[in-house]
């Protein structure tokens, strides 16, 4: 199995601000899509995700862990979280390609925005500490 990060790019030039944070859960789950294509004849699963990360941080999100089990592929986008919900965000577009001997069996992709504890206080924010990583499910379509 092979995972390649094709792109990991900040796509906003000014800090992004949500107008209504009362109806947002933190961290904000990834907005993700998954599609199959053939790369030089090799079946490949492309996952594209938009991630909202604290704009006070300097580190890009990373992909540290993926799991292919049965018909489900799970991908974890890691980022630093300082236990304070941010007021402003950087928006990242992350694109990955995944191949394996059984990639064609995948029918569902679950993407998680997984926080790792920061040693630096990034703040400010509303003081809300997320109790879990946030994820979304999407259909992988067919090859």
MOSULPE-V924063 format. One record per residue. N is the residue number from 1. RES is the residue in three letters. SS is DSSP state (h for helix, s for strand, l for the rest). PHI is phi in whole degrees, -180 to 180 (NA if undefined). D_CENTER is the distance of its C-alpha to the mean C-alpha in Angstrom with 2 decimals. Layout:
BEGIN
n=N res=RES ss=SS phi=PHI d_center=D_CENTER
n=N res=RES ss=SS phi=PHI d_center=D_CENTER
END
This chain:
BEGIN
n=1 res=UNK ss=l phi=NA d_center=19.60
n=2 res=UNK ss=s phi=-137 d_center=17.80
n=3 res=UNK ss=s phi=-119 d_center=14.25
n=4 res=UNK ss=s phi=-122 d_center=14.31
n=5 res=UNK ss=s phi=-83 d_center=11.82
n=6 res=UNK ss=s phi=-82 d_center=13.64
n=7 res=UNK ss=s phi=-151 d_center=12.27
n=8 res=UNK ss=s phi=-144 d_center=10.32
n=9 res=UNK ss=s phi=-131 d_center=12.15
n=10 res=UNK ss=s phi=-74 d_center=12.71
n=11 res=UNK ss=l phi=-110 d_center=14.12
n=12 res=UNK ss=l phi=-107 d_center=16.12
n=13 res=UNK ss=l phi=-101 d_center=19.48
n=14 res=UNK ss=l phi=-121 d_center=20.31
n=15 res=UNK ss=l phi=-55 d_center=18.57
n=16 res=UNK ss=s phi=-91 d_center=16.93
n=17 res=UNK ss=l phi=-126 d_center=18.60
n=18 res=UNK ss=l phi=-80 d_center=18.21
n=19 res=UNK ss=l phi=-75 d_center=21.81
n=20 res=UNK ss=l phi=-126 d_center=21.73
n=21 res=UNK ss=h phi=-84 d_center=19.82
n=22 res=UNK ss=h phi=-66 d_center=22.07
n=23 res=UNK ss=h phi=-105 d_center=20.12
n=24 res=UNK ss=l phi=-110 d_center=16.57
n=25 res=UNK ss=l phi=-102 d_center=15.12
n=26 res=UNK ss=l phi=-113 d_center=13.29
n=27 res=UNK ss=l phi=-69 d_center=10.62
n=28 res=UNK ss=l phi=-74 d_center=9.54
n=29 res=UNK ss=l phi=-64 d_center=7.38
n=30 res=UNK ss=l phi=-63 d_center=4.79
n=31 res=UNK ss=s phi=-95 d_center=7.51
n=32 res=UNK ss=s phi=-131 d_center=7.47
n=33 res=UNK ss=s phi=-133 d_center=10.62
n=34 res=UNK ss=s phi=-140 d_center=12.24
n=35 res=UNK ss=s phi=-145 d_center=15.67
n=36 res=UNK ss=s phi=-93 d_center=18.25
n=37 res=UNK ss=s phi=-155 d_center=20.48
n=38 res=UNK ss=s phi=-106 d_center=23.08
n=39 res=UNK ss=s phi=-108 d_center=22.81
n=40 res=UNK ss=l phi=54 d_center=26.46
n=41 res=UNK ss=l phi=83 d_center=27.15
n=42 res=UNK ss=s phi=-94 d_center=24.38
n=43 res=UNK ss=s phi=-61 d_center=22.18
n=44 res=UNK ss=s phi=-136 d_center=18.55
n=45 res=UNK ss=s phi=-101 d_center=15.37
n=46 res=UNK ss=s phi=-99 d_center=13.21
n=47 res=UNK ss=s phi=-118 d_center=9.58
n=48 res=UNK ss=s phi=-117 d_center=8.52
n=49 res=UNK ss=s phi=-138 d_center=5.54
n=50 res=UNK ss=s phi=-109 d_center=6.55
n=51 res=UNK ss=s phi=-122 d_center=5.38
n=52 res=UNK ss=s phi=-107 d_center=8.58
n=53 res=UNK ss=s phi=-121 d_center=9.81
n=54 res=UNK ss=s phi=-50 d_center=13.50
n=55 res=UNK ss=l phi=-72 d_center=15.67
n=56 res=UNK ss=l phi=-80 d_center=18.13
n=57 res=UNK ss=l phi=-83 d_center=16.07
n=58 res=UNK ss=l phi=-113 d_center=16.55
n=59 res=UNK ss=l phi=-88 d_center=13.97
n=60 res=UNK ss=l phi=-73 d_center=11.04
n=61 res=UNK ss=l phi=-66 d_center=7.71
n=62 res=UNK ss=s phi=-129 d_center=8.36
n=63 res=UNK ss=s phi=-108 d_center=7.91
n=64 res=UNK ss=s phi=-107 d_center=10.70
n=65 res=UNK ss=s phi=-149 d_center=11.19
n=66 res=UNK ss=s phi=-136 d_center=11.48
n=67 res=UNK ss=s phi=-136 d_center=14.18
n=68 res=UNK ss=s phi=-110 d_center=16.34
n=69 res=UNK ss=s phi=-139 d_center=18.80
n=70 res=UNK ss=l phi=55 d_center=21.27
n=71 res=UNK ss=l phi=-103 d_center=19.69
n=72 res=UNK ss=s phi=-117 d_center=16.15
n=73 res=UNK ss=s phi=-114 d_center=13.30
n=74 res=UNK ss=s phi=-117 d_center=10.60
n=75 res=UNK ss=s phi=-127 d_center=7.61
n=76 res=UNK ss=s phi=-115 d_center=6.33
n=77 res=UNK ss=s phi=-97 d_center=4.15
n=78 res=UNK ss=s phi=-96 d_center=7.33
n=79 res=UNK ss=s phi=-155 d_center=8.99
n=80 res=UNK ss=s phi=-81 d_center=12.55
n=81 res=UNK ss=s phi=-133 d_center=13.83
n=82 res=UNK ss=l phi=-108 d_center=17.57
n=83 res=UNK ss=l phi=69 d_center=18.32
n=84 res=UNK ss=l phi=-129 d_center=19.07
n=85 res=UNK ss=l phi=-64 d_center=17.10
n=86 res=UNK ss=l phi=-72 d_center=17.01
n=87 res=UNK ss=l phi=-89 d_center=19.26
n=88 res=UNK ss=l phi=-130 d_center=17.55
n=89 res=UNK ss=s phi=-131 d_center=14.12
n=90 res=UNK ss=s phi=-101 d_center=12.94
n=91 res=UNK ss=s phi=-107 d_center=10.74
n=92 res=UNK ss=s phi=-113 d_center=8.72
n=93 res=UNK ss=s phi=-106 d_center=8.61
n=94 res=UNK ss=s phi=-121 d_center=7.14
n=95 res=UNK ss=s phi=-123 d_center=9.40
n=96 res=UNK ss=s phi=-130 d_center=10.40
n=97 res=UNK ss=s phi=-120 d_center=13.69
n=98 res=UNK ss=s phi=-127 d_center=14.71
n=99 res=UNK ss=s phi=-131 d_center=18.38
n=100 res=UNK ss=l phi=-164 d_center=20.57
n=101 res=UNK ss=l phi=-65 d_center=23.99
n=102 res=UNK ss=l phi=-116 d_center=22.68
n=103 res=UNK ss=h phi=-57 d_center=19.68
n=104 res=UNK ss=h phi=-66 d_center=21.88
n=105 res=UNK ss=h phi=-84 d_center=22.02
n=106 res=UNK ss=l phi=-71 d_center=18.39
n=107 res=UNK ss=l phi=-119 d_center=18.47
n=108 res=UNK ss=s phi=-140 d_center=15.33
n=109 res=UNK ss=s phi=-121 d_center=11.63
n=110 res=UNK ss=s phi=-114 d_center=9.72
n=111 res=UNK ss=s phi=-115 d_center=5.96
n=112 res=UNK ss=s phi=-118 d_center=5.63
n=113 res=UNK ss=s phi=-97 d_center=4.76
n=114 res=UNK ss=s phi=-108 d_center=7.87
n=115 res=UNK ss=s phi=-91 d_center=10.38
n=116 res=UNK ss=s phi=-118 d_center=13.18
n=117 res=UNK ss=s phi=-67 d_center=16.49
n=118 res=UNK ss=l phi=-93 d_center=17.62
n=119 res=UNK ss=l phi=-90 d_center=21.28
n=120 res=UNK ss=l phi=-109 d_center=21.49
n=121 res=UNK ss=l phi=-77 d_center=21.86
n=122 res=UNK ss=l phi=-92 d_center=19.71
n=123 res=UNK ss=l phi=18 d_center=20.96
n=124 res=UNK ss=l phi=-73 d_center=22.51
n=125 res=UNK ss=l phi=162 d_center=21.06
n=126 res=UNK ss=l phi=-94 d_center=22.25
n=127 res=UNK ss=l phi=82 d_center=22.41
n=128 res=UNK ss=l phi=-81 d_center=20.19
n=129 res=UNK ss=l phi=-99 d_center=18.74
n=130 res=UNK ss=l phi=-68 d_center=15.80
n=131 res=UNK ss=l phi=-96 d_center=17.18
n=132 res=UNK ss=l phi=-155 d_center=14.19
n=133 res=UNK ss=l phi=-72 d_center=10.47
n=134 res=UNK ss=s phi=-114 d_center=9.23
n=135 res=UNK ss=s phi=-139 d_center=8.20
n=136 res=UNK ss=s phi=-136 d_center=9.21
n=137 res=UNK ss=s phi=-109 d_center=11.56
n=138 res=UNK ss=s phi=-144 d_center=12.61
n=139 res=UNK ss=s phi=-80 d_center=15.66
n=140 res=UNK ss=l phi=-89 d_center=15.76
n=141 res=UNK ss=l phi=72 d_center=19.16
n=142 res=UNK ss=l phi=-140 d_center=21.82
n=143 res=UNK ss=l phi=-87 d_center=22.91
END
